[in-house]
């Protein structure tokens, strides 16, 4: 954070009234790949974050420099450029357009942004979008609730970037609280912050970066979303239910009893997607109860089951992530693990007993580069703790 402040003062030496957004990366221990079907999810924010140092710009211009990417993003609030595939500035452009749907923005920002950790799979996109939104709201005197901020951030990825995701990433990034499990029904937006019991054993989060970074828009992510919708559509047809448009159809629109009644008639691909959805929702419910009891072993077993279902039913893994998952599954001290994010690249995460940190790292260092030598100099093993959701810190 100090490095970012120093970079800001070098870039904007005459600026005072500097604010700092701390926008955390997130994990989803349970609730994999179901938010876009309005399922049940869990989330936690990490003490690894995207940081944004900013100050108001009264000339109505946006000027942001990234410490992680080349170039500077610079445009007038009234002439926001369009989306350019793969460009880091898309999230900034989208944040401005998202707020302009309901507010008049008169002040821009001068800012420096930077992230921490290899961040593929921990939703850095949601974190950086939230940071831009919070800074823009602050300098323009706009007050929004956390749930409203979730919707503005989701609009950027869903409508501007054209990624058909749900609201899990934004909700975990914004609504989380340290030492709590966020539990949300993504159909209604209702959520709970479930406190960690006093007698729960200590844990940390291991984040194993595979070395593979690829934008989700270039993977099968959107295809999987459509396959889940088709599965819901076919179930409705077989059950002689009223059929909605494919755009509006979700697996959450089908009750599990109806699904079980027609399950064997579904084509195998769509049966697998539905199997994952209904089983994952049940795992979330069981996981919340295990968390309330402080039973990390039971919670971890559900995480492993979620990981297996992601591989075999949702079919989203890549060989590198599957290797990491299998290593964590066989390593002492790991309560549970699964892919983080969409499962096509990025990280595998796990909850671990802190006493086994060296054991876990040694197992990854021994086996992963031997099986995937192309990434031997790129992969990383990091350990994190939980943290509060996105917030502004003023000097």
Secondary structure by P-SEA (a helix, b strand, c coil): caaaaaaaaaacccccbbbbbbbbbbbbccccccccccccbbbbbcccbbbbbbbbbcccbbbbbbccccbbbbbbccccccccccccaaaaaaaaaaaaccccccbbbbcccccccccccccaaaaaaaaaaaaaaaaacccccaaaaaaaaaaaaaccccccccaaaaaaaccccccbbbbbcccccccccccccccccbbbbbbbbccbbbbccccaaaaaaaaaaaaaaaaaaaaccccccccccccccccaaaaaaccccccaaaaaaaaaaaaaaaaaaaaaaaaaaccaaaaaaaaaaaaaaaacccccccaaaaaaaaaaaaccccccccccccccccbbbbbbcccaaaaaaaaaaacccccccccccccbbbbbbbbbcbbbbcc
